[in-house]
């Protein structure tokens, strides 16, 4: 395995080389794989589809329910809801005690690769919006700013993040479970615009209860303004540190997952839009009966 570049990648091939070097020979002093427990909760949206918002909502609901107050005393939201697919390079023990129940974990996986007996919170997002958001996220962090044109980003987008899967595999897996009692499924746009309703749905799903005053605390702490003001808690601080130490990607890079302005699907180049539309027509429309994401969202989300 070639060593790391000790700098940001400038091509897709270099990005793959850096990630391979990060995982190869990772130290295993503290790392322990997850020993699952019945009732564990997985927040397992696809990459750039609302995972961070759901992590924050989940953590604040359980903390407010347990203590009466929210909790921002952490450096990285993924320390509160650990991510097994990055635990090896982080040398992280997936079984560390969590601050409140139920236990929660981050993932980008489809249902078939997650433990039975768990519960799942999933938000779905327009694939073109995820494309723009993912590019914005990596350009200037893993990737040297502007070195990979957005038109060339499609192969990296298909990967879906560490431990993930391609967009269609993920969507079809969770869409099939829309009515399953172990799954809370919504679109990211609906959940973000209707946070009070999503908080109520998640609280019930978790078997917890909040007073109206307590729900208002969670509502405030999951707003874009609040999360952007605390964006250093949502910028993969643990991963940034390891990237700098082991493969030379500067930790000072802007890796925040909370942007002041949401990503716009209209920014997708026409050549990429055609590829995404073709993928939808070939794989998703025949199974769901929905010609595009807007149609699927209209059927999935509450009126």
C-alpha positions as CSV (number, residue, x, y, z in Angstrom):
1,X,0.0,0.0,0.0
2,X,1.5,3.4,-1.0
3,X,2.0,5.9,1.7
4,X,0.0,9.1,2.1
5,X,0.6,12.2,0.1
6,X,1.0,14.4,3.2
7,X,-1.2,17.0,1.6
8,X,-4.8,17.4,0.2
9,X,-5.6,15.3,-2.8
10,X,-5.6,17.0,-6.3
11,X,-7.2,14.1,-8.2
12,X,-9.8,11.4,-7.4
13,X,-7.0,8.8,-7.6
14,X,-5.0,10.8,-5.0
15,X,-8.1,11.0,-2.7
16,X,-8.4,7.2,-2.8
17,X,-4.7,6.8,-2.1
18,X,-4.9,9.1,1.0
19,X,-8.0,7.3,2.3
20,X,-6.3,3.9,1.8
21,X,-3.2,5.1,3.6
22,X,-5.4,6.4,6.5
23,X,-7.0,3.0,7.1
24,X,-4.0,0.8,6.4
25,X,-2.1,0.0,9.6
26,X,-4.2,2.2,11.8
27,X,-3.2,2.0,15.5
28,X,-5.4,-0.2,17.6
29,X,-4.7,0.9,21.2
30,X,-8.2,1.9,22.1
31,X,-10.2,0.6,19.2
32,X,-12.9,-1.9,20.0
33,X,-15.6,-2.9,17.5
34,X,-19.2,-2.3,18.6
35,X,-20.9,-4.9,20.7
36,X,-24.6,-4.3,19.9
37,X,-27.4,-4.1,22.3
38,X,-31.1,-4.5,21.7
39,X,-32.7,-1.1,21.1
40,X,-29.6,0.6,19.8
41,X,-30.4,3.5,17.5
42,X,-28.7,4.1,14.1
43,X,-28.9,7.5,12.5
44,X,-28.2,6.2,9.0
45,X,-29.0,8.8,6.4
46,X,-27.0,8.7,3.1
47,X,-24.0,11.1,2.8
48,X,-25.0,14.7,3.0
49,X,-28.7,13.9,3.6
50,X,-29.3,15.2,7.1
51,X,-27.2,12.9,9.3
52,X,-25.7,15.7,11.3
53,X,-29.1,17.4,12.0
54,X,-30.5,14.0,13.1
55,X,-27.5,13.3,15.3
56,X,-28.0,16.7,17.0
57,X,-31.7,16.2,17.4
58,X,-31.3,12.7,18.7
59,X,-28.7,13.7,21.3
60,X,-30.5,16.7,22.5
61,X,-33.8,14.8,22.9
62,X,-32.3,12.1,25.0
63,X,-30.3,14.6,27.1
64,X,-33.2,16.9,27.7
65,X,-35.4,14.0,28.6
66,X,-32.8,12.7,31.0
67,X,-31.5,15.9,32.6
68,X,-33.9,18.7,31.7
69,X,-31.2,20.5,29.8
70,X,-29.5,20.3,26.4
71,X,-25.8,19.3,26.0
72,X,-23.2,21.0,23.9
73,X,-20.2,20.0,26.1
74,X,-18.5,18.0,23.4
75,X,-15.9,18.6,20.7
76,X,-17.6,16.4,18.0
77,X,-21.2,15.3,17.6
78,X,-19.8,12.0,16.4
79,X,-18.2,11.4,19.8
80,X,-21.8,11.5,21.2
81,X,-23.1,9.2,18.4
82,X,-20.1,7.2,17.3
83,X,-19.5,6.2,13.7
84,X,-18.2,2.6,13.4
85,X,-16.9,3.0,9.9
86,X,-14.4,5.6,11.1
87,X,-13.6,4.0,14.4
88,X,-10.5,2.1,13.2
89,X,-8.5,5.1,11.9
90,X,-9.7,7.1,14.9
91,X,-8.5,4.3,17.3
92,X,-11.9,4.7,19.0
93,X,-13.7,2.3,21.3
94,X,-17.3,2.0,20.0
95,X,-18.5,0.7,23.4
96,X,-17.6,3.8,25.4
97,X,-20.4,4.8,27.8
98,X,-22.9,7.3,26.3
99,X,-24.4,10.2,28.3
100,X,-28.0,9.1,28.1
101,X,-30.2,6.3,26.8
102,X,-30.8,5.0,24.2
103,X,-27.4,4.5,22.7
104,X,-27.0,6.1,19.3
105,X,-24.6,5.6,16.4
106,X,-24.0,7.2,13.1
107,X,-23.9,5.3,9.8
108,X,-24.4,5.7,6.1
109,X,-25.3,2.1,5.5
110,X,-28.4,0.4,4.1
111,X,-30.6,-1.7,6.3
112,X,-29.2,-5.1,5.2
113,X,-25.8,-4.2,6.7
114,X,-26.9,-3.1,10.1
115,X,-27.7,-5.2,13.2
116,X,-31.1,-6.8,13.7
117,X,-32.9,-5.7,16.8
118,X,-31.8,-2.1,16.4
119,X,-33.9,1.0,15.5
120,X,-33.2,3.3,12.6
121,X,-33.6,7.0,11.9
122,X,-33.2,7.9,8.3
123,X,-33.7,11.0,6.2
124,X,-33.7,10.9,2.4
125,X,-32.6,13.8,0.2
126,X,-32.8,14.8,-3.4
127,X,-29.7,13.2,-5.1
128,X,-28.8,16.4,-6.9
129,X,-28.7,18.3,-3.6
130,X,-26.5,15.6,-2.0
131,X,-24.2,15.9,-5.0
132,X,-23.7,19.6,-4.5
133,X,-23.4,19.4,-0.7
134,X,-20.9,16.5,-0.9
135,X,-18.7,18.4,-3.3
136,X,-18.8,21.6,-1.2
137,X,-17.9,19.5,1.8
138,X,-14.8,17.8,0.4
139,X,-13.5,20.7,-1.8
140,X,-11.1,22.5,0.4
141,X,-10.9,19.7,3.0
142,X,-9.8,16.3,1.6
143,X,-9.4,17.9,-1.8
144,X,-7.2,20.9,-2.8
145,X,-9.7,23.7,-3.5
146,X,-10.7,23.8,-7.1
147,X,-8.4,21.0,-8.2
148,X,-11.2,18.5,-9.1
149,X,-13.9,20.1,-11.2
150,X,-17.4,19.4,-10.1
151,X,-18.1,17.7,-13.4
152,X,-15.5,15.1,-12.5
153,X,-16.8,14.4,-9.0
154,X,-19.5,11.8,-9.9
155,X,-17.4,8.7,-9.0
156,X,-16.6,10.0,-5.6
157,X,-20.2,11.0,-5.0
158,X,-21.3,7.4,-5.8
159,X,-19.2,6.1,-2.9
160,X,-21.6,7.5,-0.3
161,X,-19.0,8.2,2.4
162,X,-17.0,5.7,4.7
163,X,-18.8,2.4,5.0
164,X,-21.7,3.7,2.8
165,X,-23.2,2.4,-0.4
166,X,-24.4,4.0,-3.6
167,X,-27.4,6.4,-3.5
168,X,-29.9,4.0,-5.1
169,X,-29.0,1.0,-2.9
170,X,-29.5,3.2,0.2
171,X,-32.8,4.8,-0.8
172,X,-34.4,1.6,-2.0
173,X,-33.4,-0.3,1.2
174,X,-35.0,2.3,3.5
175,X,-37.9,3.2,1.3
176,X,-39.0,-0.5,1.6
177,X,-39.1,0.0,5.3
178,X,-41.1,3.2,5.4
179,X,-43.8,1.5,7.5
180,X,-41.6,-0.7,9.6
181,X,-42.0,-0.1,13.4
182,X,-38.2,-0.1,13.8
183,X,-37.7,2.7,11.3
184,X,-38.4,6.4,11.4
185,X,-38.2,7.7,7.8
186,X,-38.6,11.2,6.5
187,X,-37.1,13.5,3.9
188,X,-34.4,15.8,5.0
189,X,-36.2,18.8,3.6
190,X,-39.4,18.0,5.5
191,X,-37.5,17.3,8.7
192,X,-35.5,20.6,8.5
193,X,-38.6,22.7,7.7
194,X,-40.9,20.9,10.2
195,X,-38.4,20.4,13.1
196,X,-41.1,20.7,15.8
197,X,-43.0,17.8,14.2
198,X,-39.8,15.8,13.6
199,X,-38.8,16.3,17.2
200,X,-42.2,15.0,18.3
201,X,-42.0,12.0,16.0
202,X,-38.5,11.2,17.1
203,X,-39.3,11.5,20.8
204,X,-42.2,9.1,20.5
205,X,-40.1,6.7,18.3
206,X,-37.4,6.6,21.0
207,X,-40.0,5.9,23.7
208,X,-39.1,9.2,25.6
209,X,-41.3,12.1,26.6
210,X,-40.7,15.9,26.6
211,X,-42.7,18.7,28.1
212,X,-43.5,21.5,25.7
213,X,-40.8,23.6,27.3
214,X,-38.3,20.8,26.9
215,X,-39.3,20.3,23.3
216,X,-38.7,24.0,22.8
217,X,-35.1,23.6,24.0
218,X,-34.5,20.9,21.4
219,X,-36.1,23.1,18.7
220,X,-33.8,26.0,19.5
221,X,-30.7,23.8,19.6
222,X,-31.4,22.2,16.2
223,X,-32.0,25.4,14.3
224,X,-29.6,26.3,11.4
225,X,-28.6,29.5,13.2
226,X,-27.8,27.7,16.5
227,X,-25.8,24.9,14.8
228,X,-23.9,27.3,12.5
229,X,-23.0,29.3,15.6
230,X,-21.6,26.1,17.1
231,X,-20.3,24.7,13.8
232,X,-17.0,23.6,15.4
233,X,-18.9,20.8,17.1
234,X,-20.1,19.5,13.7
235,X,-16.9,19.7,11.6
236,X,-15.5,16.2,12.2
237,X,-13.0,17.4,14.7
238,X,-11.8,13.9,15.6
239,X,-11.4,12.9,12.0
240,X,-9.7,16.2,11.1
241,X,-7.1,15.6,13.8
242,X,-6.3,12.1,12.5
243,X,-6.2,13.3,8.9
244,X,-3.6,15.9,9.8
245,X,-1.5,13.5,12.0
246,X,-1.5,10.6,9.7
247,X,-1.9,11.8,6.1
248,X,-1.0,15.5,6.3
249,X,-4.4,17.0,5.4
250,X,-4.6,20.3,7.4
251,X,-6.9,20.1,10.4
252,X,-7.6,23.8,9.9
253,X,-9.5,23.1,6.6
254,X,-13.2,24.0,6.5
255,X,-14.9,20.7,7.1
256,X,-18.1,22.1,8.7
257,X,-21.2,20.1,7.9
258,X,-23.4,23.1,8.8
259,X,-23.4,25.6,6.0
260,X,-25.0,29.1,6.3
261,X,-26.8,28.5,3.1
262,X,-28.3,25.1,2.0
263,X,-27.0,23.4,-1.2
264,X,-29.0,24.0,-4.4
265,X,-29.7,21.2,-6.8
266,X,-29.7,23.7,-9.6
267,X,-25.9,24.0,-9.2
268,X,-25.5,20.4,-10.6
269,X,-23.9,20.6,-14.1
270,X,-26.1,19.3,-16.9
271,X,-23.9,16.4,-17.6
272,X,-24.1,15.2,-14.0
273,X,-27.9,15.9,-13.8
274,X,-28.3,13.6,-16.8
275,X,-26.4,10.8,-15.1
276,X,-28.4,11.1,-11.9
277,X,-31.7,11.2,-13.9
278,X,-30.6,8.1,-15.8
279,X,-29.7,6.3,-12.5
280,X,-33.1,7.2,-11.1
281,X,-35.0,6.0,-14.2
282,X,-33.1,2.7,-14.3
283,X,-33.0,1.7,-10.6
284,X,-35.4,3.7,-8.5
285,X,-38.5,4.6,-10.6
286,X,-39.3,0.9,-11.5
287,X,-39.3,-0.1,-7.8
288,X,-41.0,2.9,-6.2
289,X,-43.2,4.1,-9.0
290,X,-41.9,7.6,-8.6
291,X,-40.4,9.4,-11.6
292,X,-38.3,11.7,-9.5
293,X,-37.4,12.6,-5.9
294,X,-40.1,15.3,-5.7
295,X,-42.8,12.7,-6.4
296,X,-41.4,10.3,-3.8
297,X,-41.1,13.0,-1.2
298,X,-44.7,14.1,-1.7
299,X,-45.9,10.5,-1.1
300,X,-43.6,9.9,1.9
301,X,-43.9,13.0,4.0
302,X,-46.9,14.1,6.1
303,X,-49.1,16.7,4.4
